[in-house]
Amino acid sequence: MAHKFPEDLLSLIAYLKKLPGVGTRTAERFAFELLEWDKTALNSFSNSLQDLKEKIPPCTTCGCLTNQGSCSFCEGRKTDSLCILASARDAYAIEETGNYRGLYHVIEHLLSPLDGRHTNALRLDRIEDRIKEHSIKEVIIAFDSTLEGDTTALYLKNTLAHLNLSISRLAFGLPVGSSLEYIDGGTLARALQGRQTI
């Protein structure tokens, strides 16, 4: 008769499976690896997870991650362009290209009516306030090349059209359905340089 994992181990495996790209076998391997750690390492890991949201909060202005209350994505930047992102993680990918020194703005969700994410989640008032506050001349929409990304980009373009500024999107050289975090720096740099008005 096959033995079942202990309930607490099954619970840990279930949590690990929530991580992107982690299936059952990988989650089991991670769980058994954690069982090998000493208590001090496990406590440190647990404390790190427990305080994660408090120690690394999003910037109240741009939505990127802050470092001890200070936002490097807001300080000392050029203020004539605004790059709109779907995730704070994407700001790091764009920064690695070295081709952009403007401001960022992270929206909370891409549009997906089937998942209950509608236009009010975009908080367009905040985007328009920042555009007016800094006299932004160009808005760059840098979303993943997915159905939700395309839909949200088109909605933003139509909604911001009355502000009389240049609205561009990363060049179509990015693979359809791809996430920015998995695009190599060279491809992303070319996409940023070759952004197209939409």
N, C-alpha and C positions, 0 to 999 in steps of 0.2 A: 504494500500500500504506500502510495506516494505521500510524503510529508508536506504539509503546507507551511509557508513561512509564518513566523509569529505575527500577531496582529499589529504590533507597533512597527515591525519591519515593513509590513504591507502598507501601512499608513505612510511611512517615509517614502516608499517606492511610488506611491500614488502622487505625492507632492512633487517628487523629482520628475515624473512624467509630464508635469505641467510646463516644464521648461521646453522652449522650442527645439525641435530636432532630437529630443530624448524619447526613445521608445522604451518598451518594457525591459528588454535585455540590458540596455545601457543604464536605465534607472536601477535595475538590480545590481549591476556592477558598481555604480556609484554608492549605493546603500551599503554594500559589503565593504567597500573601501572606507567609508565613514566609520564603520564598526572597528576598523583597524587603528583609527586615530586615538591618541591618548585624550584623557578627560580635559586637559588644559586647552588643547587645540579645538576640541568640540565646543567648549564653553566660549572661546574666542569667536569661533564661527557663528555660534548661536547669537552672541551679543551683537556681532556685526549685522546679522540679518534683522534682529529685533529693532535696531536703531536706524536702519537703512534710510527710511523715509525722512526721519528727523535730521539726520546728518547730511543728506544730499537732497535738499528740497529744490523744486524748480524755481527759477527766477520769477518774481511776480510781474516783471516787465516783459521779458521775451519768452519765458517758458523753458529755456535751456537750464542745464543743471548748474547749481552754484557750488562754490568751494569755500566753506566756512563763512557763508553769508555774502561773499563777493562774487559777482558775475563777470567773468572775463569776456563774455560774448556781448556785453553792453558797454564795457569801458574801453576808451581809446579807439573806437571804430569809426570808419567813414559813415556818415549819416545820410548819404544820398541814395542808397539802395537798401532794400529790405528783402531778405530771402525767407520765404514762407515754407516751413517744414511740417511733416506729420509726426516727427519724433525727435526728441532732443538728441538721440543717438546720431541722427543724420548730420547734425552740426559738426561733429567730430570728423566725419568722413569728408565733408566739404573743406574743413579747415586743413586737412592733410594735403589737399591739392595745392595750397598756397596761392590760389587764384582769386580769393574773395576776402575782402576786408570790411564789408558792410555789416549791417545789422541783421539779426535773425528774429523770426517770430514762429513759435511752435503752436500749431492749432491742437485742440484736444483730440479730435477724431476726424478721419476721412468720412465723407458722406456714405452712408450705407443704410437706406431706409429699412431693408429687411432685418437689419440688426438693431433697429431703433435709433440710429445715429442720423439725425436730421440737421437742417441748416442752422438751427439755433445753437447747436454744439460748436459751431465755428467761431462764435463770439466776434462777428465782423466789426462790431463797434470798437473793439480794442485795436483791431488792425487799422481801421480808418483813423482812429485817434493818433496812432503812432505815425502814420503817413503824413498827417497834417502837422503834428508836433515837430517832425524833423524835415519837413518839406521834401519828402522822398520823391525822387524822379523816376526810379525803376523798381518794380516789384518782380522778383524772380520766384517762380513757383517750382519747388524741388520736391515733388512727390514721387513715390514708386510708380513704375509704369504698369499699373493695374487698372481694372475697371473702376474701383473706388477712387484711385488717384486721378484718373482722367476725368471722372465725373466732378470731383471736387475742384480740380483745376479750371474746368470750364465754368463752373458756377462762380468761382472767385473772379475769373476774368470778366464775366458779364456783370457781376455786382460792383466791381471796382472801376468799371469802364468810365463812369461819370467823373472820376477824379483826374482825368487828363494826364495820365502818366504812362510810361512804357511798361507793358506787362509781358514777361518772357517766361519760357519754360526750358528746362534742361533739354539739350538737343536730343533728337531721336536717334540714338546710337546705342542707347541703353537697351538691353534685351527686354522684350515685353514680359511682364510678370515678375521682373527682378526687384530686389530690395537694394537700396543704396548701400547698406552696410556690407554687402557682398561684392560690390563693384570695385575693381582695382583702381588705385589712385590715378593712373594714366587715363583710363577710360572716363572716369568721373571728371577729371580736369578738362578733357576735350569736350565733354558734354556741357560743362559750365561755360567754357569759352565760346562754344558754338550754340549757346542758348538761342531760342527762336522766339520772336514776338508771337503772341497768340491772341 
